Amino acid sequence: MRTKLFCATAVAALLAPIAASAQQVGEEDDVVLLDRIVVSAGRTPIEERKSGRAYSIIEGEQLERSQSRHVADALRQVPGFHVSRTGSFGGLTQLRVRGAEGNHVLVLIDGVEVSETSQGEFDFGSLQATDIERIEVLRGPQSALYGSDALAGVVNIITKSGTQNSTEAGFQAEYGSDNTRLVSGYLRGGTDNFDGSIAVSRRVTDGFNISDFGNEKDGDENLTLNGRFNWDLTPEFSIDGTLRFVDRLSDGDAQDFAIPATPTQGLVIDTRDQTGTRELAGSIGFTTSTPDDSLTHRARFSVTDVKRERFQNGAPSSGGNEGARYKAFYQLTHRLEDVDGNQHSVTAGYEWERETFNNIRPLSSFGNPSQLATKEREQQSLVGEYRGEFGDQFYLTLGARQDFNDQFQDAFTFSAAAAWAIPDTDTRLHASVGTGIKNPTFTEQFGFVPNRFTGNPNLAPEESFGWDIGIEQSFLGGDLIMDVTYFNQDLENEITTIFPAPTFIGTPINQTGVSEREGLEVALTARLNPELSISGNYTYLEASNPDGSVEVRRPRHSGSVRFDYVSADIPFNAFAEVVFNGDMQDLEFINATPQTQVTLDSYTLVNIGAGYEFTENLELYGRVENLFDEDYEEVFGFNTQGVTTFVGIKGRF
């Protein structure tokens, strides 16, 4: 804990000049700040200051100014988050929150859970940062709200919608290093009681060689379509729907797991591997409420289907699978005000979920027909939430969930979150506590790759208990905001893969003991003057396995700083961002070495960019990524991209 306090003090000292600078520009403008709504922070939306959960919001405008092309890169600037990409864009990209595993984070796109049933997580390598209105992030266990996959956090991505009684269309075209091409377009609009939008984006790159051997480039092709609508049939009744389709083909290289050992054992070697992925997600729902909004009914049905095929030298290879998820929920919310003017709401809901999975390779690839049989599982859940607002200063949220599983032991999870806006100050205290659960993935249960991996149907769910407490301090009428949060989360029954001799075929097991994660998150935003703003974050993390060893791909120190400039005199904007990732451990599979882990060096990435509007509807922009050509690894053995440049144009009409 002494180390954590030292780190927090050091960060505060580094940020002090920023606060001083903001103090000097002080009271230049009177700004009225309206609370944003955090849709994902409860079973019903909640205003920011009323949420006791640790959260971050990335607005679509920020994504556009930073010229982010993948959501994963934007999330590098969220406290507590760490991204691991296996080489080139399109490669498997994992997101870890507060030291948890990638499949401990629930990912929603327009309210639809999009993780694959095979791995139980969402591959961020597929997620382009186009057509996004905002990204909401919750940190800490959220299973009481969202179920199994939200053991460590939630990422909620909301795409852009149309506006009633208007029409807007736009396009974007970009070219850059490694023969990278991007073309996208959208159409949005609506009538008196209807609004809708549709967007398409295609990004193709020749890529670069992610292996230290050979010279084959590893590229990626990604086609993404999004659509959504909302139809107000009456002032109190509306229907809405969403649809998302992704088709991509990603090149990759393989790790050499040869037995007996070869000179390249455990390393990434140049191969002609490809992964074809098709993602389909959609939903339909309705909302109805009484005229005074005291009673609200909501229901939704959603489907997610992901098919992943692997190819080698143009021919199918082992490891392909397909999975689907069908979900339905209904919830009722009752709002009331007591005699003292305090606000209360109670929500009760029911959820149903069915998941399927099957390997999709020919029988000859397995020698075991049972491995091709479709696997299924089903879950039903009862969910409840209470929310109270007292004296317009203290806000409380309580949640509970009971899951009924057909293949696992039934599970109960809970959560509590509170926020206190201290009267006559610009200080807000926030805290949350809760439990989380993560059911084994289908791959962990039934996955099968000949001579490499076999599932374990006897696995138990992972279980977690976590809490956090923080203080948010606002200065200068909101021009400067700093938030410091301490978090602690324990995990039991953590699932890991072992490679026992003499076959060294991988199989998952539940570890005994407790995996511990704790740390400190610091976030800062400051408007230095009407044209220049700065944001930054720092995370200190300790994450260990039950045996005390350090968890891999989790840096102890990480952070970022970002500057945004928007000219008040000419239509010009610019940004600069610095992302720091401390050294971290990763696994290695080289039998000739006594250790099983290696240290990946720390790295610092610098990105810059600018844009100029020739007219109100036409902008030319450009950026440089990895400005100083940093040589680094996010996953052992996988090369990363050097300095790259991009230029593009976008317009609307």
Phi, psi and omega in degrees: 000327178300320178297320181295317180295323177297316180298317180296320178297318180297317179296317179299321179295320179293327182274349182302316178301326178295316179297320179296319179297318179295325179297324181293322180277346170023248195264038184296322186230144171269116185241129175264115182259124178262140178295131171280159179261129176262105185293324190272356188279005177190180176291340171231155183301152183220146176289150185308308187293346181266359182266128176271355181277152175284123185218162172219151179230130173247116181280152179300327178298322178294320178299320181291318180295323181277356179056035178294134180253343176228136181301325181303321181290325176293325182286348175298340182262017176257129180301141178084358183256144173221137184246135176234117179245131180278076173087240190282164174301136185099339175291160181308124183236116183254148179239125178243135182244123177054037175082003179279174178281164180298327181272014174262006183244121177279133178242125178243138170237113185053041175083000182255128177289125189245006179292152178283140177291335182296303182262350181072015180218166180262132177275106183290355176296343182265350194264101174285154184263032177262154174062034181251128177280316180193160174236125177252138182233128171248134178248143183105166183295128182233022184296331179297331178272318194237355176093204194303312190286351185262038183297325184240349181166178182222136169244116183248115183253125183245119181276167184285142180247169176279171177240133181298145179059040177205165175218134179215140176226156180201167180214165176208140177220136185215145176223145181198194184306156181059031179054046181272127181234137177227130173225131180213160178202161180210159174219124181225150177171190180180176177244200183299323184230017183218140172218150181203166178207153174216139182218147178224143180215134176231123179235127182230136176219143174288337177075197180216170182281116182274357178256154174281356184243145178075192182219017180287132177277145180246106185257190183203141174235129185222121174244123183233132175235134177233144174209149177202158177209161173218132184232113178273097181290323173218171177300339183248001184222127180221152176240139178221157181210157179222155176209135180220135179223132178229131176231119183217154177227118187240129174282154178202168174240157186254153172276143182274109179251028186299137173232119004289171188297148173243169179300338181254016182302132179084354182255163178276123182246154183290114178225166178261058178271144175220150175235122175259129183229134175236122181243132177227127179217138179204163180204159174218137182206172177220155175225133177221144182213162175285161182304328180266007179062018179285337181226125182229131174251136175225142177213149180205144172236133183223156179224136172231131179224125181231127176241127183234121180240142180248141182229148176223124184055035177083356181248149179301142177234174184290153175113356179286152178203165176219139180215154180222154177225130177241125183228145175218142175214154172224138176215151181235129180239130178243126180246142179207163178236131181275181186294339180268004179086005178283144182261139179224146172216143179233131180237133175232138184212163177231137178231147175228138181217136175229130181238145177229158180201141170204145170290148187235024178265155180302156181303324183297340180282343187245323185072011182213095185303332182296338181289345181265353181292141178291131178258143182224154170205157187222149180217141172236146186219146170247132186231139176221146178214138173241139177226131180230143177235120189239120176063021181054033178213332181242132186229131185231136176229127178238138180221150178212150183212138174238117179260136176246110185255144178271349180235348179235170175295140177301151187226142174244131177230154180219165175207154175215138179217142181218147176224140179230111174273100187297124184302145176062023176222172172253036183248135176230125175263143179216149181203152176210156177213148180183173177244155179223159179216146177223114177289148176304146178284164177296324177297318179295327179279311193230001182299152183207122172233118186309128175066011180231319188206142173219140185285174181226100184289356183261013181292148174258154177298150173280145182230146185217150171228130183213157177208159175211159178213138185207170178228132176247124181241127180251139178234158170056042177066026179099359178289337178227122181228129176235138179229128178238127184228130171260137180228153180212129181213131178250148181231130176246156181061031181302133181270129177224163180253131177248159182231076187289143174288157003268352185276333183058029175277125184291144174209140181277148176219161170274128175282147173272154181093191187239132171268128186250136176225129174209160181177190184226136178239131177235129178229142181218139170227139181213136171257103185288325173200179184300343184253335189239129176229159181220145174222150180203160176209156177217141178229130169251128187225134167240120181225122184227153174282169178303331179275005178092351179289155183283135176292143186279157176058036178225098181292143177290322180239134175204158180178179180203157173224139183223135176246134176235131178234127175232112184293141177271347186255325180232156182283069185227139175221154180209158177213158171214135180223144179236124180243124180247136177228116180289171179295154184206164180269152172215163180280147170226149187237051180253110186296335184285346181257144184287333183276160176248356179231153175233160179260124174269129184294155175292160178209158177228125180250137178239126178236140177225158178191168181204161177216150179223128180268112177290322174224178180298337186243008184221125183229137172255136183218166177199160180206161173233125178254145184053058188308321185260019172054048180296135177260115187207169176229138171261334175226135185305128176091348183259120176293157175237171188279141175277205181295136180223154179230149182217148175221144183203175179220143176219150182211166178215153180203000000 
